[in-house]
Structure formats: structure tokens, C-alpha cells
């Protein structure tokens, strides 16, 4: 049995010697590398917090003491030390362990939301609650990276925490100089001045290697020099940022020296009021390929190919297609600039940054600022393109509504990872933007079905000068391209009914974005049942093309398929348009249920909610049969049509 296998919970750590802890850290890193390379997941961040996490669980008593991980992608070590080793091999697999903290998995997990910069607010509230309840023996620990500290919400929390006297709160800043990539901004520069100060490192190294060897005297002296109020930091780095805010500060400390981290955490625990412990770590520590990876230190690895995967040339991702086209646009349009919220490479903007370094702005993990800064750029005569993950746009809705749309500004939002993202789980599925953005006046939303349409619609979006536009696409590689066979208003018709269908057809099938390609597969299945189908890609899902009105009147049923929550999305907009124009044709909407969907790959998640060609064809066939039966039974079937329009198979997955 390995030492790691003997750890059934945090209490088992507390009797280990320093020599055993060093062995344990090595075993943890081996397990992380072996598992994450196979399953996919966040490797670099977890390799960097091994000693930090061991020290946390030796000093604090989880779950009585609450440990809140900001973002949560660095919680794998925490999972291994809290009784979940047996399940770790199922990391990010459907039905297996989540890649983020999960309350359903363990009492040791507090916060599941993997959106950054939230931990300090959670911790502030928890610590205040325990104080009011008289639970003074409980400590709350927030672990936050320097990248997450670039988010405005973190500073709102610090503003309050600094004056929360007698609140037993410890803030651990895991400072590795990176978020996804190198952290950018004034805060990063300030921390870097401490991290890379040669004078500081020389003196610190002398104290650590010399004084610490002296029995009894050495460690206390070293600890004192890292003391809460005065010490080495005041000599070499005056007016440390956090103390200027009024927070008690301890550090900086080598985050890979478990004994020193533990000593600092014990001092912070005993203080009785908020304390900030500043640890300097290295992302990917202990694994050469991660440390040497200059892009992101193997922040996230894709995992081993699944059995049956056909080898060959890797296809382009949606992000890459967008990035290449934006470069082409940038060459023609000097007014086009780009903004990212600490996601330059993941959103495909790296190529644009290389071509036009002066026209890219990385604002850190600050989506709200990104959008309103874009508004200012637009007011200044430029056309900003804001590229962020769809799930993170939720945080900037007010800015889109009041700062951009209200002023009718030409800002283009490019939403990567829209719809089901898969292994990252509930907090990363981009299934909300298609609904919340429907309420924004004057905003237009494009959903490309393939690579050619990414380029086509992006160009159309940046050509709009009287209001905001959105281009949304999913995660992963782009599939095959499908050209239109005809046009229906501004929509692309991808399939027309057979010649024997008469003046109309049975079903008008509208597929938003890549779901249009799924609709073609559905149409093939319906044709086998003698059901004629018109398949159309709307291209723009807001506003709904009014050509839908006339087309609906020529069909017995309208079905809408979208990779978004069913409530308030494109399907609801189609229904509302037809209702407002007294079109007496039932509409069925197929989309994602309004639930927090469990992790799994994209295909598995879509199948679980009934969004597969087989499931859709079955439900549409049943709806057509009901409609045909109603037509025979009731010559005047307007009332029945109303009922059928409301009959959205609400008890079945994926349909409304």
C-alpha cells in the first residue's frame, strides 16, 4: 500500500513526519499526472498546490473548518486527501468525479461554482455567519490565485473583509503569476515585484537555509521575519499592497515548502481576525513538461484518445476558425480591436494578438469591465470584439444591457463554448446566454452551423454599426460544412421536401447553429416514415426572421432545435412571433432542460436530455401523428391546434 492509499481523510495527515509528507507529495503528483493525462482535466494548477493543500488539511479541520477554493479547478489534491481516491480514476467521466468541488461528492466541498473571483465573498459571508451564531471555534479559509484577484468581485470582498474584526477568516493567495496564462495588470506587476526581487530572494534564502538549521532559535526567527505586522517584507518591499488596505499580511512564503506553509497557516489561524497569507508557487511544479510549457503550463490537458478514435489530421476548433477570420477582418478594418478576459489563447485571439499586438486588451478575469471598456472603445470610434466563454457572459449582463445596448453601440460579443461543453460540468455549460440575451433591445445574435458560417456571420456582425451583435458557437472541433440549397428570407434552407409533398410539407424544422446539422439527420429518419421536412438554418436567432411566418403557414408543424435552455430561447421567440401574427400552427421546442446538467462529454450530455436524431425523430413523428389525427377528427380544429401548440412533451427530456 502506498502512503497515499493509507490516507482515508485529513486526520490521517496529522501524524505524518516531514519525510513522509515529502513522499506523499510525490505520490500525489504521480497520481495526478497518470490520471489527468488519461481522463483530461486541469493538470498544471493541481501540481502547483500539492504542498499547499497538504498543509491546509494538517492545520485546519475540514469539514468543520470550511475551505473554499476559488474557481475550484485546483481542488484535485483536496479530493485525494478527503476520502475520494477510489473514485479519482473516474475524474470528469459521466457518472464519475467532478473536475470541480461538488457538494454531492463530499461534505468537505463547499462551493461548486467554477466562475472565478467568488471565494472571498463566500468566505466573508460564512465567517460572519459563524461569528453571529457563536461558533467561534470554526475557521473559514479562502484559497484564491493571483489571477482570480484580477476580478473586481474579489476586491469588493477585500474591501469588506479588511474591516471585519474578529471574523475568523484566512485568505491564502496562491501566487504563481498566472491565471490561464501569465497574469496581466497592475496587481500582477505589484506581486511580481515581490516575487522576482533578487534582493528579497537572496536574504530569504539565507534565512531559510541558515537560521532554520539552528535548533529552537532558527524557525521562530524565520517565522518572526514573516510576522503579521513587521519583518523582512517591510525592509525590502515597503507598503505592501494588502497591508495598505488594512489586512494583516503574512508572507511571501515558498508555497512548495510544506513546513513553512504550515507554520504560516498556524499563525494565521491563531490570529482571530482576517489574515492574508501570500504563498509563491510554480504552476506545474514537479513535472517537467508542465513547467517547460510556456503557453499555459499544461493548465488543462485533453486526455487520451477514446477507443475507436480514428487517427488523422486534427480538425480545426471553432475557436481557431474564429481567430483566423478575425485576423483577416483586422487587416481590412483598422478600427477592429479585440478584448479578452484572461482567455487569449482559449478563445482563439492569440493569432490576432500576434498580428496586431497594439489592438488587443487582456483585462484579466473581469468580464464586466471587459464589456463596459468595449463600450468606451466603441464610443471612441472603434469596433471592439469581446471574446469570452458563453457561461462567463452571465456575469456581464447588466453591462451588455445598460452600457452597450442602451447606447446602441457597435460591440461584437463572440461567445465561445456556447451550449453543452461537457466534462467541465454545470457551471461551464453555455446554456443561458441564448435566453438572457433575448430580452436585450436592438441586440442581434448569430449562430453559425459550420466553419464557413463562422466567417460569414462574423463579417456580418462587425459590419453592423447601430447596435451590439453576438456570435455564439460550441466547444470542440468543427464538423463538415453544409451549403444551402435555397434561401428563405435571410435563412439558409438545407433541405427541401420531396416533389410529392404538394404545396406544403409536414414539418418546418429550424436548427440553431450546429443543431442544424443534427436536424438533417432527423429529417432523414422522418423521411423513412413518409414525413416531408423542410430544414432551415436561421443563421440569426435574434431577431427571428419574419420569413418564418409564411413558411410556418405552409407546414403542419414547426419544430425548433437549439443548444440552449428551452425557456426564453430561440424556440420561445419563434412561438411568440407566430402567435403575434395569428399563425395557427403548433410549435415544438427542443433544447436543454432548465437544469444544472451533470458533466460528461458533449454527446453523452445531449443524449441524456433527448437531443439525438433518434429521440427527436421519434417525438416529431408522434407530434405529426397527433396532428393528422386531430385534422381528421375535427374539421374546425383551431382549438385543438392551440392545445397542440401548448403540448410540448414537457414530460419528455429535451422537448418543450
Secondary structure, DSSP 4 states (H G I P E B T S, - for coil): --TGGG--SGGGGTT--HHHHHHHHHHHHHHHHHHHHHH-B--HHHHTTHHHHHHHHHHS-TTTSEEEESSSTT-HHHHHTTT-TTTGGGTTSTTS--SS--TTT-TT-------TT-HHHHHHHHHHHHHHTT-TT--EEEEEETTGGGSHHHHHHHHHHTT-TT--EEEEEEE-SBSSSB--SHHHHHHHHHHT-HHHHHHHHHHHHHGGGSTTHHHHHHHHHT-SSSSHHHHHS-S-HHHHTT-EEEEEEETT-HHHHHHHHHHHHHH-S-EEEEEE--TTTT-HHHHT-TTTSSSSB--PPPTTPPPSPPPPBHHHHHHHHHHHHHHH-TTEEEEESS-TTTTT-HHHHHH-GGGEEE--S-HHHHHHHHHHHHHTT-EEEEEEEHHHHGGGHHIIIIIIITTT---EEEEETBB---TT-TTT-B-SHHHHGGGSTT-EEEE-SSHHHHHHHHHHHHT--SS-EEEE--SSB-------SEEETTEEEEE---GGGTTSEEEEEEE-TTHHHHHHHHHHHHHHTT--EEEEE-SEEESPPTHHHHHHHTEEEEEEEEEEESTTSHHHHHHHHHHHTT---EEEEEEE-SS-PPP--HHHHHHHTT-SHHHHHHHHHHHHHHHHHHHHH-SS-HHHHHHHHH---TTSTTB-
